[in-house]
């Protein structure tokens, strides 16, 4: 697992933070937002508690879609936090992450069913969010912004280094 979590360009980081005021639309990038305990990302239509409070997708996954011909950017897959330098889809359920200086989350779900009429799937014939996006529950609130470090605090069955 350590290799999957490693980043040769420094520690994993937040690439973008995105919200929308309604469900079913792409999200817009914001300079920062607040993760609220047992709720989600303040100001986002999907913040309503439950096990899928906040969604994460790796920038590397978005770049795969760009290589396939999609004109996409962070937030277009309706993810709240776009990461860089961490294979979020390789994190097991139960993994604890620290995002920025305060916030902590726990992975609750990997992937999701793509809704019928997904614009990305219709455009390029595929969508990475169902396979490579993850969902987390907020266990400690705090502000998050692009550039914040993402730290793996605990991985079920091992330590953050995969040993």
C-alpha positions in Angstrom: 0.0 0.0 0.0 2.8 2.4 0.7 3.7 2.6 -2.9 0.1 3.5 -3.8 0.1 6.3 -1.3 3.5 7.7 -2.2 4.0 10.9 -4.1 7.4 11.8 -5.6 6.5 15.5 -5.6 6.0 15.8 -1.9 3.1 15.0 0.3 -0.4 14.4 -1.0 -2.4 17.6 -1.2 -5.8 19.1 -1.9 -5.9 20.2 -5.6 -9.4 21.8 -5.4 -12.4 22.3 -3.2 -15.8 22.3 -4.9 -19.4 22.9 -3.9 -22.8 23.3 -5.5 -26.0 24.7 -4.1 -28.1 22.0 -5.9 -27.8 18.3 -6.5 -27.3 17.0 -10.1 -25.0 19.8 -11.3 -21.2 20.2 -11.6 -19.6 21.8 -8.6 -17.7 25.1 -8.7 -14.3 25.6 -7.2 -14.0 27.7 -4.0 -10.9 29.2 -2.3 -11.8 27.4 0.9 -14.6 25.7 2.7 -15.4 24.2 6.1 -15.8 20.6 6.9 -18.6 20.2 9.5 -18.6 17.2 11.8 -21.2 14.6 10.9 -22.6 16.9 8.2 -20.2 17.4 5.2 -18.8 20.5 3.4 -20.6 23.7 4.4 -22.5 25.2 1.5 -22.7 22.1 -0.5 -26.1 20.6 -1.4 -24.9 17.1 -0.6 -23.9 18.0 3.0 -26.6 16.3 4.9 -25.0 13.7 7.2 -25.1 10.0 6.5 -22.1 7.9 5.3 -21.5 9.9 2.1 -20.9 13.3 3.5 -18.0 14.4 1.3 -16.7 13.0 -2.0 -13.0 12.8 -3.0 -11.5 12.1 -6.5 -7.9 12.2 -7.5 -6.7 14.8 -10.0 -4.9 11.9 -11.6 -8.3 10.3 -12.4 -9.5 13.5 -14.0 -6.3 13.6 -16.1 -7.2 10.1 -17.4 -10.5 11.4 -18.6 -8.8 14.4 -20.2 -6.5 11.9 -22.0 -9.7 10.1 -23.3 -10.9 13.4 -24.8 -13.1 14.9 -22.1 -12.8 18.6 -21.4 -13.1 18.3 -17.6 -11.8 20.0 -14.6 -12.0 19.6 -10.8 -15.6 19.7 -9.6 -17.0 18.4 -12.9 -17.5 14.9 -11.5 -19.4 16.4 -8.5 -16.5 15.7 -6.2 -16.0 18.0 -3.2 -12.3 17.6 -2.8 -10.0 16.9 -5.7 -6.7 15.3 -4.4 -3.2 15.2 -5.9 -0.6 12.6 -5.1 -2.7 10.0 -3.4 -4.6 7.0 -4.9 -7.8 7.6 -2.9 -9.5 4.6 -4.5 -6.8 2.4 -3.0 -7.6 3.5 0.5 -9.6 0.8 2.4 -12.9 1.7 4.1 -12.1 2.8 7.6 -9.0 4.7 6.7 -8.6 8.0 8.7 -7.3 11.0 6.9 -6.2 14.5 8.1 -6.9 17.2 5.6 -5.2 20.5 6.3 -4.3 21.5 9.8 -7.6 20.6 11.5 -10.1 18.4 9.7 -10.2 14.6 9.9 -12.3 12.2 7.9 -12.9 8.5 7.7 -13.4 6.6 4.4 -16.9 5.1 4.3 -17.4 4.1 0.6 -15.4 3.5 -2.5 -17.1 4.3 -5.8 -20.8 4.7 -6.5 -23.4 3.9 -9.2 -23.2 6.4 -12.0 -26.6 8.1 -12.4 -28.5 7.7 -15.6 -27.7 10.4 -18.1 -24.3 11.2 -16.7 -22.9 13.9 -19.0 -19.3 12.8 -18.7 -20.2 9.1 -19.6 -22.3 10.4 -22.5 -19.4 12.6 -23.8 -16.5 10.1 -23.6 -18.2 6.7 -23.0 -16.8 6.4 -19.5 -16.7 8.0 -16.1 -14.1 7.5 -13.4 -16.2 8.6 -10.3 -18.0 5.2 -10.0 -14.7 3.3 -9.8 -12.2 5.8 -8.4 -14.1 8.3 -6.3 -14.6 7.8 -2.6 -16.8 9.1 0.2 -15.9 10.1 3.7 -17.6 11.0 6.9 -16.3 14.1 8.8 -15.1 13.2 12.3 -13.3 16.5 13.1 -14.2 19.8 11.4 -12.0 22.4 10.0 -11.2 24.6 7.0 -9.8 23.0 3.8 -8.3 24.7 0.8 -6.2 23.9 -2.2 -2.6 23.2 -1.2 -3.5 21.7 2.1 -1.6 18.5 3.0 -3.5 15.2 3.2 -2.1 12.8 5.8 -3.1 9.2 6.2 -3.5 8.8 10.0 -4.6 5.2 10.2 -5.2 2.3 7.7 -7.3 -0.6 8.9 -5.0 -3.6 9.4 -1.8 -1.6 9.3 -0.1 1.7 9.8 -0.2 4.6 7.3 3.0 3.3 5.6 1.3 0.1 4.8 3.3 -2.1 7.1 
